[in-house]
Amino acid sequence: MRGTRRCRTGIVLAALVAASCSGPNQASDAPAPQAVPELPEPEPAPQPEPEPAPEPVPELPEPQPTPIRGGTLRYGLEADVDGLNPISSVLSAPGQVMANALFDTLAAVTHDGTIVPYLAESWEPVDGDLATWQVTLRQGVTFHDGTPFDAAAVQAGFQAQFDSPLIGFGLRPFYPAENATEVIDEFIIQYNLLDSNAQFPATLSTQGGYIASPTWLAAALLDPALNQAPVGTGPFKIESRTVDSVTRVVRNDDWWGGDVYLDAIEFVPISDPDTRTDLLNNGDLQAIQTTNPASIIDLQADDGITNVVDTSGEESFVMLNASRPPFDDLRVRQALTLATPLRAYRNLIALGVAPDANQMFTPDSPFYATDVVQAGDDPDAATPLVADYCAEVPRQCSGGKIDIELQWFGPAVITTRTAEILDQGWGGHFNVAFDELVQDTHIQEVALGQYDAAIWRQFGAVDPSLDRLFLICRTIDVISLNFARYCTDERDALIAEAQATTDEARRVELWQEISRQINNAATYVFLDHTAWNNAFLAEVKGVCSRTSPDGTPLRCSITGATWFDSVWLDQS
C-alpha cells in the first residue's frame, strides 16, 4: 500500500567525493625503378629550365570561424546547490558546472579518459612507491584575489578539505591523520597515501583537484556567507549570487590559460525540465542541462541545437540499505530485484535515451563484464523469498508483504513517476510507503543510514578507483559514503589490488570480479546509465574546443558538467 508523501528540510551531512581519434599515415611501398643502361645520344639542344611540378595541396579541415569576444551566456541548471565552496559544499552536477567556471583542477580528462596535467605540470610516484606521489605545479598562476598559486596554497586547500566535516569523509579513509601532504618546495607538493594507488592522478581531476585561494579560504572558515562567493584560478570570477535565483560570473582577464571570450555567464536553476527546454527554445536561455529523456528526444530532433550527451557518467538505480531490516537480509534484496519492473521503467521513463544498465559499467567500458546480467521482471521468482522471510520475521511484514519505505528527492516529476512505476511492480510483494524529501535532507538521511530504499545516482567516475569509497568497509561510519552500508573483506581486497596494480589486464579482471560481487550482493537494482544532455543554441560556439595546456583535446562533458573557457557567442 502506498504511503503518504512527506517533505522535510535539513542540512547536508555527506559529500559525494567524486571518466580523438587518429589513423595511421600510409607510406608508399612502390618498388624503386630499375637502372637503365646508358646509350650514346647526340647532345641535345639547350632547353629552357622546366618549371617544377606544383606540390599537391593537402586537404585541410573546414576553416572555423574566429572566436568573438563579448556577450553573456544564460545557462539553465537542473537545480541549485547550497554553496560553491569546494572545501565544504556538495558539488553535484549543477554545482560542478558553476565551479568549472570559477576553478581549475590540477588534472584534466581527455576524450579517451586519459588523465593529463592541467594546473599541475607533472606528477610521479616517489621511488616507485605508489603510496607517495609528488606533484609539480604550474608557475605564474594567480587566484582571482591576486594570491599566488603555489604548493602552500594546494596544501592549505587539501588540509581544509581533510578537516571538513563533509568533504573530509571522502579523504580521511585514504590518508594518514598527520602529514597527509608535504610542501617539498615552492611548486612541488607531496601526497602521502595509506595505500598504494596507481590511479592516484585521477583524484586530481575531481572536486579534490579544485584549488581555492588560501586568503579567501581563511576568511570563509570564519564567515560561511563567503561560501557563496568563492575565489579560484578559473577563467571566470564571481560577480554575484542569489541562491535559487541567478549566479553571475564575469571574465577573468588575467586567466593563466589564455583568452576567455564570454563577458559573463548567468546560471539559472530551473527544476522543471519542460520549463528549461521551453526557455531554451524561446531564446530566454542559450544553454541547458537535462537528464529528462523526453526533453532529450525533443532537443536532439532540433537541428538548430547542439547536444552534448554523456551516458558514461553515472548509473541510476534503487539503492538498498543493507544495515537494517528488511534489507539486511539477502532474500529481501533479491526479491525486490526480481520484482522490479525493468521493462516498464525503460519503456516509460528511459524511452531508449538512457541505456539499460545491469551493472556499474557501460558496455563500451573495458571493465564491463558480459556475464553480469541483473534479474528483474520476475515477480513469481520473488514469491517464495518473501514468504520465507515473512515467516521468519513477521514484524517486518503486513498481510504477507514486506513493509518498506522508498525515498527520493523532489519535487521532481520524473522521479515521482519512477517511484510509481516501481511500486506497481513491487506491490504484489511489498507494502511501499513513499518519502519525498528536498535534496539536502535526502542526502543527509542516506548518509546517516536512515532509509530503507532510495532512488539514487552514483558510480561512473572517470576511473573506477574513484568509486571505491562507495564500496569499501572503511568508509562505513555513523556518516557513511558507503551508502548501501554493505562490504566484505574479500571485495575490499579485490579493490585494493585493483587500485595498486599497474597491469591493466589484471585491473580489468579485478574490476569485472568486483562487479560480479556487487550484483550478487543485490544492494543496487540498476535501472539505466544516466543520459546527461547539455544543449546549446546555434549561436553558442566552441563548446567542445577545450584543450590542455599542451593542446590535447579534453572531454567537454563529465557527468553533466561542462566547461566554458573556449565558449563564445556568435552575435552576428
SEMI-507646 format. One record per residue (C-alpha): y, x, z; residue in one letter; residue number from 1. Coordinates in Angstrom, 3 decimals, decimal comma. Each point is the difference from the previous one (the first is absolute). Layout:
BEGIN
(r (Y X Z) a NUM),
...
This chain:
BEGIN
(r (0,000 0,000 0,000) m 1),
(r (3,381 1,347 -0,928) r 2),
(r (2,310 0,677 2,912) g 3),
(r (3,752 -0,184 0,411) t 4),
(r (2,200 2,534 -1,742) r 5),
(r (2,349 1,788 2,356) r 6),
(r (2,696 2,608 -0,406) c 7),
(r (1,144 2,602 2,505) r 8),
(r (2,397 2,928 0,053) t 9),
(r (-0,379 3,456 1,469) g 10),
(r (0,397 3,714 -0,555) i 11),
(r (-2,198 2,287 -1,987) v 12),
(r (-2,272 2,217 2,075) l 13),
(r (-1,941 1,670 -2,757) a 14),
(r (0,698 1,913 -3,133) a 15),
(r (-1,888 0,327 -3,222) l 16),
(r (0,220 3,680 -0,516) v 17),
(r (-0,752 0,081 -3,075) a 18),
(r (-2,785 2,242 -10,112) a 19),
(r (2,557 4,505 -14,115) s 20),
(r (-2,355 0,542 -2,122) c 21),
(r (-0,140 2,804 -2,505) s 22),
(r (-2,438 0,800 -2,742) g 23),
(r (-1,187 3,405 -1,125) p 24),
(r (1,805 1,754 -2,791) n 25),
(r (-2,191 0,389 -3,063) q 26),
(r (0,040 3,431 -1,661) a 27),
(r (-1,127 0,577 -3,581) s 28),
(r (-3,503 1,479 -0,408) d 29),
(r (0,239 0,601 -3,783) a 30),
(r (-1,648 3,279 -1,124) p 31),
(r (2,159 2,909 -1,023) a 32),
(r (0,339 0,410 -3,856) p 33),
(r (-2,276 2,582 -1,643) q 34),
(r (1,515 3,232 -1,387) a 35),
(r (0,656 -0,020 -3,806) v 36),
(r (-0,577 3,268 -1,990) p 37),
(r (3,162 1,575 -1,346) e 38),
(r (0,353 -0,128 -3,863) l 39),
(r (2,508 1,855 -2,069) p 40),
(r (2,879 -2,220 -0,989) e 41),
(r (3,128 0,621 -1,977) p 42),
(r (3,005 0,455 2,139) e 43),
(r (1,596 -3,408 0,339) p 44),
(r (3,590 -0,665 -0,845) a 45),
(r (2,262 -0,188 3,015) p 46),
(r (0,054 -3,463 1,489) q 47),
(r (2,441 -1,545 2,449) p 48),
(r (-1,137 -0,042 3,583) e 49),
(r (-1,755 -3,369 0,567) p 50),
(r (1,386 -2,309 2,626) e 51),
(r (-2,302 -0,164 3,043) p 52),
(r (-1,917 -3,247 0,421) a 53),
(r (1,559 -2,196 2,620) p 54),
(r (-1,691 -0,085 3,389) e 55),
(r (-1,676 -3,334 0,752) p 56),
(r (2,147 -2,077 2,312) v 57),
(r (-1,943 -0,955 3,117) p 58),
(r (-0,141 -3,661 0,950) e 59),
(r (2,253 -0,641 2,952) l 60),
(r (-0,094 -2,900 2,398) p 61),
(r (2,420 -2,802 -0,591) e 62),
(r (3,371 1,095 1,384) p 63),
(r (0,854 -1,636 3,300) q 64),
(r (3,444 -1,349 0,708) p 65),
(r (2,251 2,233 2,050) t 66),
(r (0,233 -1,260 3,598) p 67),
(r (3,285 -1,647 0,892) i 68),
(r (1,619 0,482 3,364) r 69),
(r (1,164 -3,089 1,871) g 70),
(r (-0,933 -3,516 0,997) g 71),
(r (-1,665 -1,707 2,944) t 72),
(r (-3,699 -0,910 -0,032) l 73),
(r (-0,936 -3,167 1,912) r 74),
(r (-3,625 0,193 1,164) y 75),
(r (-1,930 -2,931 1,508) g 76),
(r (-2,437 0,985 2,769) l 77),
(r (-2,854 -2,174 1,240) e 78),
(r (1,182 0,400 3,621) a 79),
(r (2,258 2,052 2,268) d 80),
(r (-0,992 2,425 2,749) v 81),
(r (1,191 0,404 3,572) d 82),
(r (1,665 3,344 -0,729) g 83),
(r (0,091 2,969 -2,371) l 84),
(r (-0,549 2,839 2,451) n 85),
(r (-3,173 1,828 -1,124) p 86),
(r (-0,395 1,297 3,532) i 87),
(r (-0,272 -3,405 1,651) s 88),
(r (-0,203 -2,750 -2,640) s 89),
(r (-3,003 -1,474 -1,759) v 90),
(r (0,742 0,572 -3,671) l 91),
(r (-2,101 -2,502 -1,899) s 92),
(r (0,404 -0,200 -3,798) a 93),
(r (3,529 -1,501 0,106) p 94),
(r (1,059 2,590 2,556) g 95),
(r (-1,438 2,807 -2,095) q 96),
(r (1,929 -1,189 -3,054) v 97),
(r (3,255 0,324 1,947) m 98),
(r (-1,076 3,213 1,720) a 99),
(r (-0,817 1,608 -3,372) n 100),
(r (3,661 -0,314 -0,922) a 101),
(r (1,172 1,605 3,266) l 102),
(r (-2,637 2,658 0,677) f 103),
(r (-1,973 2,607 -1,851) d 104),
(r (-3,559 0,884 0,953) t 105),
(r (-1,340 3,516 0,418) l 106),
(r (-2,633 -0,707 -2,664) a 107),
(r (-0,348 -2,424 -2,902) a 108),
(r (-2,810 -1,584 -2,002) v 109),
(r (-0,538 0,505 -3,733) t 110),
(r (-1,348 -2,574 -2,440) h 111),
(r (-3,555 1,261 0,513) d 112),
(r (0,255 0,039 3,804) g 113),
(r (0,605 3,736 0,409) t 114),
(r (2,194 0,952 2,966) i 115),
(r (2,879 2,303 -1,013) v 116),
(r (2,934 1,535 1,895) p 117),
(r (3,298 -1,870 0,180) y 118),
(r (2,285 0,806 2,965) l 119),
(r (-2,594 2,635 0,736) a 120),
(r (-0,331 2,888 -2,434) e 121),
(r (-3,597 0,858 0,849) s 122),
(r (-2,701 -0,121 2,659) w 123),
(r (-3,101 1,951 0,902) e 124),
(r (-2,598 0,126 2,748) p 125),
(r (0,366 2,948 2,354) v 126),
(r (-2,759 2,583 -0,379) d 127),
(r (-2,256 -2,604 -1,582) g 128),
(r (0,164 -2,180 3,117) d 129),
(r (0,274 -3,546 -1,290) l 130),
(r (1,260 -1,117 3,425) a 131),
(r (3,129 2,182 -0,241) t 132),
(r (2,464 -0,436 -2,877) w 133),
(r (3,319 1,651 -0,803) q 134),
(r (2,523 -1,885 -2,115) v 135),
(r (2,838 1,833 -1,741) t 136),
(r (3,069 -2,195 -0,364) l 137),
(r (2,511 -0,336 -2,809) r 138),
(r (3,312 1,758 0,662) q 139),
(r (3,505 -1,229 -0,736) g 140),
(r (-0,669 -3,621 1,080) v 141),
(r (2,312 -1,880 2,365) t 142),
(r (-0,209 -3,392 1,676) f 143),
(r (2,512 -2,755 -0,759) h 144),
(r (1,963 0,980 3,126) d 145),
(r (0,223 3,665 -1,041) g 146),
(r (-2,702 1,254 2,384) t 147),
(r (-2,086 2,771 -1,614) p 148),
(r (-3,604 -0,735 -0,912) f 149),
(r (-2,262 2,655 1,491) d 150),
(r (-3,167 0,540 2,015) a 151),
(r (1,735 -0,959 3,255) a 152),
(r (0,968 -3,370 -1,521) a 153),
(r (-3,569 -0,639 -1,145) v 154),
(r (-1,339 0,931 3,418) q 155),
(r (2,507 -2,283 1,769) a 156),
(r (-1,058 -2,926 -2,191) g 157),
(r (-3,700 0,638 0,498) f 158),
(r (0,369 0,279 3,768) q 159),
(r (1,991 -3,245 0,136) a 160),
(r (-2,750 -1,748 -1,971) q 161),
(r (-2,646 1,575 2,228) f 162),
(r (1,788 -1,270 3,135) d 163),
(r (0,738 -3,450 -1,447) s 164),
(r (-1,866 -2,869 1,688) p 165),
(r (-0,546 -1,408 -3,480) l 166),
(r (-0,382 2,683 -2,653) i 167),
(r (-1,582 2,391 2,467) g 168),
(r (-3,216 -2,029 0,003) f 169),
(r (-0,604 1,299 -3,510) g 170),
(r (0,633 3,651 0,940) l 171),
(r (-1,200 0,651 3,548) r 172),
(r (-3,734 -0,373 -0,835) p 173),
(r (0,268 2,883 -2,490) f 174),
(r (2,290 2,572 1,637) y 175),
(r (-0,018 1,885 3,322) p 176),
(r (2,292 -1,294 2,719) a 177),
(r (1,859 3,331 0,048) e 178),
(r (1,154 2,145 -2,921) n 179),
(r (-1,005 -2,454 -2,703) a 180),
(r (2,575 1,750 -2,189) t 181),
(r (1,606 3,448 0,092) e 182),
(r (3,126 1,302 -1,728) v 183),
(r (-1,088 3,253 -1,657) i 184),
(r (3,402 0,746 -1,522) d 185),
(r (2,994 -1,966 -1,266) e 186),
(r (-1,935 -1,531 -2,889) f 187),
(r (-3,658 0,222 1,059) i 188),
(r (-1,633 -2,475 2,380) i 189),
(r (-3,574 0,148 1,229) q 190),
(r (-2,161 -3,052 0,760) y 191),
(r (-2,821 0,471 2,516) n 192),
(r (-2,682 -2,691 -0,393) l 193),
(r (-2,896 -0,865 2,285) l 194),
(r (-2,430 -0,151 -2,913) d 195),
(r (-0,496 1,745 -3,315) s 196),
(r (1,647 -2,054 -2,744) n 197),
(r (-0,128 1,196 -3,586) a 198),
(r (2,115 -3,004 -1,019) q 199),
(r (2,794 0,679 2,482) f 200),
(r (2,741 0,218 -2,713) p 201),
(r (-0,557 -3,692 -0,787) a 202),
(r (1,458 -0,868 3,426) t 203),
(r (3,300 1,515 -1,135) l 204),
(r (0,358 -2,658 -2,727) s 205),
(r (-0,071 -2,949 2,421) t 206),
(r (2,450 -1,313 2,584) q 207),
(r (-0,810 3,114 2,013) g 208),
(r (1,623 1,994 -2,797) g 209),
(r (3,368 -1,791 0,243) y 210),
(r (2,455 2,425 1,628) i 211),
(r (3,006 -1,387 1,893) a 212),
(r (3,094 1,884 1,086) s 213),
(r (-0,569 1,434 3,490) p 214),
(r (3,673 -0,653 0,781) t 215),
(r (-0,353 -3,688 -0,802) w 216),
(r (-3,421 -0,156 1,624) l 217),
(r (1,302 1,240 3,344) a 218),
(r (2,683 -2,682 -0,102) a 219),
(r (-2,479 -2,731 -1,050) a 220),
(r (-2,251 0,764 2,962) l 221),
(r (2,961 -0,943 2,220) l 222),
(r (1,276 -2,895 -2,124) d 223),
(r (-2,750 -2,139 -1,624) p 224),
(r (2,626 -1,725 -2,163) a 225),
(r (0,026 3,175 -2,108) l 226),
(r (-3,567 -0,804 -1,085) n 227),
(r (1,647 -2,237 -2,578) q 228),
(r (2,074 2,845 -1,470) a 229),
(r (-2,274 3,025 -0,471) p 230),
(r (1,112 3,373 -1,346) v 231),
(r (-2,314 1,827 -2,379) g 232),
(r (0,176 2,416 -2,939) t 233),
(r (-0,692 -2,620 -2,687) g 234),
(r (1,830 -0,925 -3,220) p 235),
(r (1,794 -2,863 1,758) f 236),
(r (1,649 -0,410 3,378) k 237),
(r (0,447 -3,170 1,968) i 238),
(r (3,303 -1,859 -0,172) e 239),
(r (-0,820 -3,233 1,834) s 240),
(r (-2,930 -2,025 1,224) r 241),
(r (-0,358 -3,552 1,278) t 242),
(r (-3,573 -0,726 1,080) v 243),
(r (-1,592 -2,825 -2,030) d 244),
(r (2,995 0,003 -2,339) s 245),
(r (1,120 3,016 -2,049) v 246),
(r (-0,458 3,744 0,382) t 247),
(r (2,401 1,953 -2,222) r 248),
(r (-0,445 3,690 -0,815) v 249),
(r (2,349 2,137 -2,112) v 250),
(r (-0,473 3,113 -2,118) r 251),
(r (-0,294 3,365 1,755) n 252),
(r (2,112 2,205 -2,260) d 253),
(r (-1,284 3,103 1,754) d 254),
(r (-3,694 -0,731 -0,482) w 255),
(r (-1,983 3,196 -0,356) w 256),
(r (-2,316 -1,497 -2,637) g 257),
(r (2,558 -0,402 -2,787) g 258),
(r (1,897 -2,878 -1,564) d 259),
(r (-0,101 -3,459 1,543) v 260),
(r (1,153 -2,707 -2,388) y 261),
(r (0,377 -3,258 1,909) l 262),
(r (3,185 -0,553 1,997) d 263),
(r (-1,869 -2,125 2,518) a 264),
(r (-3,102 -2,071 0,740) i 265),
(r (0,012 -3,290 1,895) e 266),
(r (-3,344 -0,927 1,551) f 267),
(r (-0,385 -3,733 0,640) v 268),
(r (-3,024 -1,364 1,943) p 269),
(r (-1,252 -3,285 -1,481) i 270),
(r (-3,302 -1,162 1,471) s 271),
(r (-0,774 -2,770 -2,503) d 272),
(r (-1,542 1,570 -3,150) p 273),
(r (1,058 -2,847 -2,283) d 274),
(r (3,609 0,327 1,121) t 275),
(r (-0,132 3,767 -0,549) r 276),
(r (-1,341 -0,488 -3,535) t 277),
(r (2,597 -2,685 -0,811) d 278),
(r (2,838 2,255 1,152) l 279),
(r (-1,316 2,780 -2,239) l 280),
(r (-0,263 -2,327 -2,987) n 281),
(r (3,542 -1,245 0,653) n 282),
(r (1,355 3,539 0,154) g 283),
(r (1,098 -0,334 3,636) d 284),
(r (-2,476 2,790 0,745) l 285),
(r (-0,907 2,843 -2,342) q 286),
(r (-3,216 1,045 1,703) a 287),
(r (-2,539 -1,550 2,374) i 288),
(r (-3,279 0,809 1,680) q 289),
(r (-2,789 -2,559 0,304) t 290),
(r (-3,692 -0,342 0,762) t 291),
(r (-0,143 -3,655 -1,007) n 292),
(r (-2,513 -0,237 -2,891) p 293),
(r (1,656 -3,077 -1,532) a 294),
(r (3,354 1,785 -0,053) s 295),
(r (-1,580 3,117 -1,506) i 296),
(r (-1,553 -2,048 -2,824) i 297),
(r (3,401 -1,515 -0,829) d 298),
(r (1,768 3,361 0,190) l 299),
(r (-2,521 1,744 -2,239) q 300),
(r (0,381 -2,730 -2,616) a 301),
(r (3,713 0,808 -0,347) d 302),
(r (0,640 2,740 -2,582) d 303),
(r (3,463 0,551 1,448) g 304),
(r (-1,386 1,207 3,328) i 305),
(r (-1,519 3,385 0,812) t 306),
(r (-2,910 -0,366 2,422) n 307),
(r (-1,373 2,869 2,049) v 308),
(r (-3,313 -1,161 1,482) v 309),
(r (-2,007 1,934 2,595) d 310),
(r (-3,437 -1,304 0,991) t 311),
(r (-1,178 3,202 1,684) s 312),
(r (2,257 -0,153 3,042) g 313),
(r (-1,785 -2,200 2,495) e 314),
(r (-2,679 -2,635 0,537) e 315),
(r (0,371 -3,592 1,189) s 316),
(r (-2,690 -1,152 2,400) f 317),
(r (-0,860 -1,984 3,094) v 318),
(r (-0,231 2,429 2,904) m 319),
(r (-2,299 -0,792 2,930) l 320),
(r (0,543 1,200 3,563) n 321),
(r (-3,270 1,637 1,014) a 322),
(r (1,143 0,577 3,583) s 323),
(r (-0,205 -3,574 1,285) r 324),
(r (-2,057 -3,153 -0,530) p 325),
(r (-1,051 -1,401 -2,336) p 326),
(r (0,467 2,858 -2,469) f 327),
(r (-1,417 2,627 2,349) d 328),
(r (-3,344 -1,316 -1,273) d 329),
(r (-1,121 1,270 -3,420) l 330),
(r (-1,688 -3,322 -0,768) r 331),
(r (3,321 -1,833 0,211) v 332),
(r (1,765 2,528 -2,203) r 333),
(r (-2,811 -0,241 -2,551) q 334),
(r (0,052 -3,800 0,131) a 335),
(r (3,743 -0,171 -0,674) l 336),
(r (-0,370 2,439 -2,897) t 337),
(r (-2,828 -2,031 -1,527) l 338),
(r (1,943 -3,261 0,346) a 339),
(r (3,232 1,349 -1,505) t 340),
(r (0,874 -1,915 -3,209) p 341),
(r (0,771 3,044 -2,145) l 342),
(r (-0,131 -1,837 -3,335) r 343),
(r (2,424 -2,678 1,207) a 344),
(r (2,383 2,616 1,363) y 345),
(r (-0,069 2,027 -3,186) r 346),
(r (0,378 -3,041 -2,262) n 347),
(r (2,764 -1,660 2,012) l 348),
(r (1,871 2,922 1,563) i 349),
(r (-0,676 3,280 -1,833) a 350),
(r (0,104 -1,712 -3,420) l 351),
(r (-1,525 3,037 -1,721) g 352),
(r (3,091 2,089 0,787) v 353),
(r (-1,179 1,636 3,215) a 354),
(r (-3,387 1,643 -0,765) p 355),
(r (-3,018 -1,111 2,014) d 356),
(r (-0,821 2,246 2,940) a 357),
(r (-3,301 0,637 1,740) n 358),
(r (0,960 3,288 1,693) q 359),
(r (3,018 2,146 0,863) m 360),
(r (-0,005 1,826 -3,354) f 361),
(r (0,872 -1,281 -3,465) t 362),
(r (-2,547 0,409 -2,824) p 363),
(r (2,113 2,741 -1,612) d 364),
(r (0,001 2,068 3,204) s 365),
(r (-2,383 2,977 0,126) p 366),
(r (-1,003 -1,215 3,482) f 367),
(r (-1,169 -3,407 -1,243) y 368),
(r (-3,679 -0,655 0,792) a 369),
(r (-1,644 -2,234 -2,586) t 370),
(r (-2,750 -1,006 2,412) d 371),
(r (2,446 -1,464 2,533) v 372),
(r (0,052 -3,711 -0,732) v 373),
(r (1,401 -2,409 2,532) q 374),
(r (-1,806 -3,278 0,647) a 375),
(r (1,823 -3,326 -0,163) g 376),
(r (-0,168 -3,550 -1,326) d 377),
(r (-3,314 -0,452 1,824) d 378),
(r (0,537 -2,354 2,953) p 379),
(r (-3,706 -0,879 0,128) d 380),
(r (-0,802 3,607 0,917) a 381),
(r (2,520 -0,247 2,842) a 382),
(r (-1,709 -3,028 1,573) t 383),
(r (-2,801 1,759 1,958) p 384),
(r (2,413 2,709 1,229) l 385),
(r (2,368 -2,609 1,408) v 386),
(r (-2,852 -1,983 1,550) a 387),
(r (-1,426 3,100 1,716) d 388),
(r (3,397 1,011 1,346) y 389),
(r (0,940 -3,431 1,319) c 390),
(r (-3,394 -0,282 1,710) a 391),
(r (0,649 3,300 1,818) e 392),
(r (3,775 -0,314 0,593) v 393),
(r (0,708 -3,749 0,249) p 394),
(r (3,394 0,547 1,673) r 395),
(r (1,340 1,334 -3,336) q 396),
(r (-1,154 -3,047 -1,938) c 397),
(r (0,821 -3,693 -0,327) s 398),
(r (-2,106 -2,544 -1,863) g 399),
(r (-2,334 2,694 -1,267) g 400),
(r (2,871 1,984 -1,519) k 401),
(r (1,655 3,231 1,158) i 402),
(r (3,581 -0,333 1,266) d 403),
(r (2,414 2,486 -1,547) i 404),
(r (3,728 0,452 -0,579) e 405),
(r (1,402 1,254 -3,311) l 406),
(r (3,354 1,764 0,187) q 407),
(r (2,518 1,007 -2,682) w 408),
(r (3,729 0,555 -0,343) f 409),
(r (2,342 -2,504 -1,510) g 410),
(r (1,638 -2,080 -1,105) p 411),
(r (-1,800 0,915 -3,211) a 412),
(r (-1,218 -2,684 -2,367) v 413),
(r (-2,674 2,138 -1,666) i 414),
(r (-1,479 1,205 3,308) t 415),
(r (-0,052 -3,481 1,439) t 416),
(r (-1,829 -1,211 -3,103) r 417),
(r (-2,428 2,897 0,380) t 418),
(r (-0,724 -1,060 3,579) a 419),
(r (-0,682 -3,567 -1,126) e 420),
(r (-2,414 1,139 -2,731) i 421),
(r (-1,855 2,253 2,428) l 422),
(r (-0,263 -2,857 2,486) d 423),
(r (-1,611 -2,194 -2,657) q 424),
(r (-2,779 2,547 -0,430) g 425),
(r (-0,415 0,796 3,674) w 426),
(r (0,229 -3,580 1,265) g 427),
(r (-3,719 -0,664 -0,111) g 428),
(r (-0,640 2,750 2,548) h 429),
(r (3,306 0,744 1,771) f 430),
(r (2,643 -2,005 1,818) n 431),
(r (3,145 1,740 -1,269) v 432),
(r (3,335 -0,204 1,827) a 433),
(r (3,040 1,227 -1,941) f 434),
(r (2,567 2,349 1,525) d 435),
(r (3,015 0,750 -2,202) e 436),
(r (2,317 2,629 1,508) l 437),
(r (3,131 1,851 -1,012) v 438),
(r (-0,893 3,425 -1,422) q 439),
(r (0,984 2,167 2,972) d 440),
(r (-1,943 -2,150 2,459) t 441),
(r (-2,997 -0,093 -2,315) h 442),
(r (-0,108 3,817 -0,152) i 443),
(r (0,483 0,201 3,759) q 444),
(r (-2,920 -2,282 0,793) e 445),
(r (-2,291 1,711 -2,485) v 446),
(r (0,872 3,426 1,436) a 447),
(r (-0,673 -1,263 3,523) l 448),
(r (-3,304 -1,562 -1,062) g 449),
(r (1,233 -3,511 0,813) q 450),
(r (-1,560 -1,752 -2,959) y 451),
(r (-3,349 -1,183 -1,356) d 452),
(r (0,494 0,183 -3,778) a 453),
(r (3,116 0,984 -1,925) a 454),
(r (1,062 -0,113 -3,639) i 455),
(r (1,022 3,609 -0,572) w 456),
(r (0,878 2,685 -2,559) r 457),
(r (-0,975 3,634 0,507) q 458),
(r (-1,672 3,125 -1,444) f 459),
(r (0,722 1,276 -3,486) g 460),
(r (1,830 3,175 1,071) a 461),
(r (0,600 2,652 -2,644) v 462),
(r (-2,835 1,893 1,687) d 463),
(r (-2,677 -1,690 2,135) p 464),
(r (0,452 2,589 2,739) s 465),
(r (3,289 -1,776 0,788) l 466),
(r (-1,965 -3,184 0,771) d 467),
(r (-2,163 1,673 2,659) r 468),
(r (2,275 -1,149 2,826) l 469),
(r (-1,085 -3,590 -0,749) f 470),
(r (-3,664 0,908 0,407) l 471),
(r (-0,642 2,682 2,635) i 472),
(r (-0,755 -0,431 3,680) c 473),
(r (2,828 2,119 1,385) r 474),
(r (2,682 -2,371 -1,319) t 475),
(r (-1,397 -2,877 2,112) i 476),
(r (2,049 -0,483 3,164) d 477),
(r (1,942 -2,772 1,691) v 478),
(r (2,047 0,062 -3,171) i 479),
(r (-2,283 0,857 -2,878) s 480),
(r (0,491 1,064 -3,595) l 481),
(r (-3,704 -0,623 -0,499) n 482),
(r (0,953 -3,642 -0,166) f 483),
(r (-3,576 -1,270 -0,361) a 484),
(r (-0,867 2,024 3,143) r 485),
(r (-3,314 1,049 -1,454) y 486),
(r (-1,352 3,514 -0,382) c 487),
(r (-3,153 2,082 0,310) t 488),
(r (-0,563 3,676 0,707) d 489),
(r (-1,926 0,288 -3,256) e 490),
(r (2,874 -1,388 -2,074) r 491),
(r (2,506 2,189 1,830) d 492),
(r (-2,079 3,077 -0,836) a 493),
(r (-0,043 -0,942 -3,677) l 494),
(r (3,777 -0,491 -0,025) i 495),
(r (0,539 3,366 1,725) a 496),
(r (-2,190 1,772 -2,538) e 497),
(r (1,716 -1,786 -2,908) a 498),
(r (3,468 1,121 1,076) q 499),
(r (-1,118 3,594 0,657) a 500),
(r (-1,980 0,727 -3,156) t 501),
(r (1,515 1,664 -3,051) t 502),
(r (-3,031 -0,992 -2,094) d 503),
(r (1,290 -3,032 -1,917) e 504),
(r (-3,465 -1,180 -1,038) a 505),
(r (-1,122 0,054 3,621) r 506),
(r (3,181 -1,818 1,059) r 507),
(r (-0,762 -2,766 -2,497) v 508),
(r (-3,552 -0,339 1,371) e 509),
(r (1,289 -0,217 3,558) l 510),
(r (2,608 -2,664 -0,693) w 511),
(r (-2,510 -2,074 -1,939) q 512),
(r (-2,307 0,089 3,020) e 513),
(r (2,919 -0,902 2,277) i 514),
(r (0,716 -2,953 -2,286) s 515),
(r (-3,633 -1,150 0,311) r 516),
(r (0,206 0,168 3,777) q 517),
(r (3,280 -1,923 0,025) i 518),
(r (-1,566 -2,832 -1,961) n 519),
(r (-3,179 0,033 2,102) n 520),
(r (2,142 -0,407 3,133) a 521),
(r (1,573 -3,148 -1,526) a 522),
(r (3,346 0,454 1,748) t 523),
(r (1,944 -0,638 -3,218) y 524),
(r (-0,573 -2,853 -2,423) v 525),
(r (1,561 1,467 -3,152) f 526),
(r (1,820 -2,432 -2,270) l 527),
(r (1,909 1,965 -2,644) d 528),
(r (1,817 3,199 -0,804) h 529),
(r (3,618 -1,015 0,543) t 530),
(r (2,075 -0,104 -3,176) a 531),
(r (3,496 1,291 0,747) w 532),
(r (2,408 -0,755 -2,831) n 533),
(r (3,523 1,379 -0,289) n 534),
(r (1,856 -1,844 -2,742) a 535),
(r (3,219 1,249 -1,629) f 536),
(r (2,357 -1,634 -2,478) l 537),
(r (0,389 1,763 -3,344) a 538),
(r (3,354 1,487 1,023) e 539),
(r (-1,718 2,058 2,722) v 540),
(r (-1,024 3,357 -1,474) k 541),
(r (-1,756 3,126 1,189) g 542),
(r (-2,317 -1,860 2,380) v 543),
(r (-2,938 2,376 -0,487) c 544),
(r (1,883 3,169 -0,924) s 545),
(r (-0,087 1,619 3,427) r 546),
(r (-1,238 3,593 0,142) t 547),
(r (-0,647 2,698 2,575) s 548),
(r (2,450 2,938 0,181) p 549),
(r (-2,172 1,919 -2,486) d 550),
(r (0,028 -2,907 -2,470) g 551),
(r (-3,440 -1,499 0,751) t 552),
(r (0,005 -3,802 -0,601) p 553),
(r (-0,476 -1,935 3,252) l 554),
(r (-1,465 -3,395 0,773) r 555),
(r (2,680 -2,640 -0,207) c 556),
(r (-1,701 -2,530 2,306) s 557),
(r (-2,221 0,458 3,047) i 558),
(r (-1,077 -3,096 1,936) t 559),
(r (2,968 -1,963 -1,281) g 560),
(r (2,583 2,690 0,720) a 561),
(r (2,113 1,486 -2,791) t 562),
(r (2,639 2,725 -0,268) w 563),
(r (3,504 -0,034 -1,464) f 564),
(r (1,233 3,539 -0,669) d 565),
(r (-0,678 -0,309 -3,763) s 566),
(r (1,006 -3,675 -0,377) v 567),
(r (3,111 -1,016 -1,921) w 568),
(r (1,548 -3,176 -1,416) l 569),
(r (0,710 -0,578 -3,677) d 570),
(r (3,248 -1,929 0,282) q 571),
(r (0,675 -0,180 -3,759) s 572),
